[in-house]
Amino acid sequence: CTVLYIAVSAVATGIVPYRQLDIPDPIAVAADHAGLGWMSSLIKLGAIAGLSSVILVMLLGQSRIFWTMADDGLLPPFVSKVHPKFCTPWITTIVTGIVVAFFAALFTVREAGSLVSIGTLLAFVIVSIGVLVLRIREPKLPRKFKTPAVWFVAPMGAISALYLMVSLPWLTWERLIYWFAIGLVVYFGYGVYNARLAPRRIAGETGWSRTLKIAGVIWIVFGSLGSILWLARYRMDYIPGPLGIVIGAGGFLLAWSLGALLNLIAQVSDHTHARHLMMEEPGNAGKLP
């Protein structure tokens, strides 16, 4: 597929100057410039069919990713429900289709393409780095396939994806940060406690202390996000100069300080509750300091 896409791009740039192809429908423009008559419409129809199949595969793949995450405990159990007749994750399929349709109607083709591109590239970066991490942490893990020259391929994959991400507009980065922040909240608020690989529950942990920990994570994530957006985008419009930088840095420090404080309170609560549980056990009364 990669070779075919490169070949089509080479032919298109040979027909039309590449500066004129920075549009949502470059294949259609190239077909019109080629003067192929009725074949031009056939090429456009083929391009639409190709895009439709790609979108369908992405929707099916995303719904299965959600199902796998739920099966691993990173998402609530209802997400992994399978249809009794068709044996497919029908809930995630419907939700994914609705969300994609909503944003497709909300954004322009260029905006939607940029958003999909930056999300896909970020996934490539994370996967490339994850391969290296697994090689270090689990060197003897049984693998059906081992990436050849992994210490060259994986870093170059991450670097090339990051390079392409840098070329995307700042608004796309801002939207990525929003989604990434929401993902962090879901992970640290739910997944980190319920994942199959998660450590056993802390002795004495209560619903109240867990709520404090989640609140701390939310405060850190969105407080840091607000500070970054202020420094990168809004500072020059409202408070340029050193004062704007101080405000952004202060907001960042405040977010982490309050988040750490909430986590500390939760840990003290867990410790206190654990002591009470131990004192209530037969034979432990009066033994704890």
N, C-alpha and C positions, 0 to 999 in steps of 0.2 A: 504493500500500500504506500509506503514511504517513497519508493522509487517511482510509482505511478504519479503521486502528487508532485514530485520534483519534475517529472517529465512534462506534466500538464502546465506547470508554472513556467518551465523553459519555453514551451511552445507559445504560451500566452504572451510572455515578454518579447518573443520574437515577432509577434503580430502587432502588438500595441506597446508604445513606450511605457515603461514600468510606472512612471509617475501618474499615468492615467488609470492605473489598475488599483489604486488605493481607494476602492469603493466597495460597497456590500456585494455587488454582482460582477466580479471581474470576468468570470467565464462567459457570461452573456455578452459583455462588451467585446471580448476577444472574438467570439463567434460572429457578431455583427460586422466587425471590421474585416473578417476573413472573406466576406462575400460568398458564403456557401449556400445561399438561397434557403430552400426548405430544410436543409440539414442543420441550419442554425437553430431552428426551433427544436429539432431533435436533440441537439447538444444541450440546449437549455433544459429540456425535459429530463435528460439523463443526469444533469447536475442537481436538479431538484430531487430526483429519486435517490441519488447518492446521499444528499444531505438528510433526507427523510430517514434512510436506513441508519445513518450515523446517530441521529437524534434518538431513534427507537432503541438502538443498542445502548446508548448512554443512559436512557431512562431505565431500561431493564437492569443494567449493571448497577446503577445507583440504588435501586430498591433492594437488590441483593446485598449490597454493602451495608445498608441499614439493618437488614436481617441478620447478617453475620455479626455486626456490632452488638445487636441485642442478644444474640446467642452467646456472645462472650461476656455479657453483663454490662457493656458500656452504655446501653440504652434500656429503657423499661421493657419488661417481658412482653407486653402486648404488641410491641413492634415486630416481634418474631413470629407472630401468628401466621399460620399457613392455611390457605383455603382448603376445605375438606374435599372438594371435588377436583380442583385444578392443581393442587399441591404447589401453589405459588404464594409468595408473601404479598397478599392482596392489599393489606392496609398500607404498607410502604409504597406499593405501586401506585395506588390512588393518590396518596398524599404527595408523592414526588411529581406525578402528572399535574396536579392542581397547582403546586408551587411553581413549576416550570412554566405552565401556561400563564400564570399571573404575572411573573416577571417578564415573560416574552411580550405581553401586552403593555407592560409598564415602560420598558426600555426600548431604545432604538436598536437596530441591528448592530451598529458599531459598538454601542455601550454593552449590549448583551455579549457580543463576541469578545470584547476586552475582558469582561468579568469572567466568562468561562475560561478564557485563555490563562488569566492570572491564577485562577483556582487550580487548573490542571497543572500549570508549571510549578505551583507551590507543592502540589502532591508529588511531582517528580523530584523536587528538592528533598522533601521529607523522606521519600523512599530511598533515594541515593544515600542520604546520611544514615538512614536506618540500617541499610545493608552493612555499612562500615561498623556501626555500633554492634550489630549482631556478630560480626566477625571477631570483634574484640571481646565481647561479653560471653558469647557462646561459640567458641572456636570449634568445639567437638560436636555441635548440634548436627544430627543427620540431615543431609540436604540432597534432594533429588536432582537439583541443578545448582552448580556453583558458577558465579560470574567469573569469566576469565579476566585476568589482569584487573582484579577488583579495585586495587589501590590506585589505579589510573582511571578506570571507567567510571566508578562511582563519584569521585571528586569532580571529574570533568562533566559528568551529567548534571551534578548540582550547580556547578559554576555556569554552564551554558544555559540552564533554565533560569538562574538568577539574572544572567545577562539579558535574556529576553524579557524578563519581568521588569527590569529597569526601564525598558523602552516604552512601557505602557504609561498612560497619563496618570496624574496624581489622583484624580477622582476615582479611578479604578482601584488604586491602592487604598484609598480611604474606605471604600466599600468592602475590600478584602479584610481590612482591620476590624471592621464591625462584625463581619461573619466569624472571623477568627476569635474575637473576644467572646462571642456567643458560644462558640465551640469550647473554649477554655472553661467557661462557666458550667456548661453541661458536663464536661469531663471531670473537673475538680469538685463539682457539686454532687454528681451522681456516679459517674463511671469509676472514679478512683476508689469508691467505697464498695461497689457492687461487682467489679470485674472479677472474672475467674482467677486471674493472677494477682488480685489484690491481697495484701496481707490480712490476717485474721483481725477481726474487730478488736479495737483497743478495750482492755478491761476497764469497766466503769464508764464507757462512753454512753451518753444519753442523747435523746433527740434534741434537747436544748443545746448541748455542746456542738453537735453536728451542725445545727442551724447556724451557730456562731461561726463555725469554720467556713461554711458556705457563704455566709454574709461577708466574711473577711476576703474570700477569694473574689467575690463579685466586686467588692469595693476596690481591691487592688487592680483587677482587670480593667474596669471601666474608669477608675480614677487615672490609671496610667494612660489609657486610651485618650481620655480628655486632655491630659497634659501634652501628649504627643501631637494631637491634632491642633492644640493651641499654639505650640511652638512651630509646627510645620506649616500651618495654613492661616490661622486667624490672628496671630500676634501682630503681624505687620499691618493689618487693617485697623486694629483697635489701639494697641499699646506698643508701638515700635520702640526699639532701643533696649537698654539693659533691664528696665523695669519689667517689660514683657517677658524677658528670659527668666527673671527672678520669680515671677508669678507662675510660669510653667514649671520651673524646677521645684518651687514650693508645693504646687499641686501634686507633682509626682512623689515628693517626699511624704506629703500628708497621706496620700493613698496607701503607700506601703507601710507607713507608721500605724495608721488605724487598722489596716488589715492584719498586721503583726500583733497588735494589741488584742483584737478580737480572737485571734488564734491562741494567744497566751491565756486569755480568760477561759477559753474552751478547754485547754490542757489542764489548767488548775481545777476546773470543774470536774474533768474526768478523773484526776488524781484524788480529789476529795471524795467523789462518789465511790471509787474503787476502795478507798480506806473504809468507808462505811460498810460496803459489802463484805469486806474481810472481817470486820469487827462483829458482823452479824452471824458469821459462821461459828458453829459450836467449837469451843476451845480456844478461840482467838480473842475473846473479850479481855481487855486490859493488857494485851501483849504489844499492841502497836504504840509507838511513841506519840 
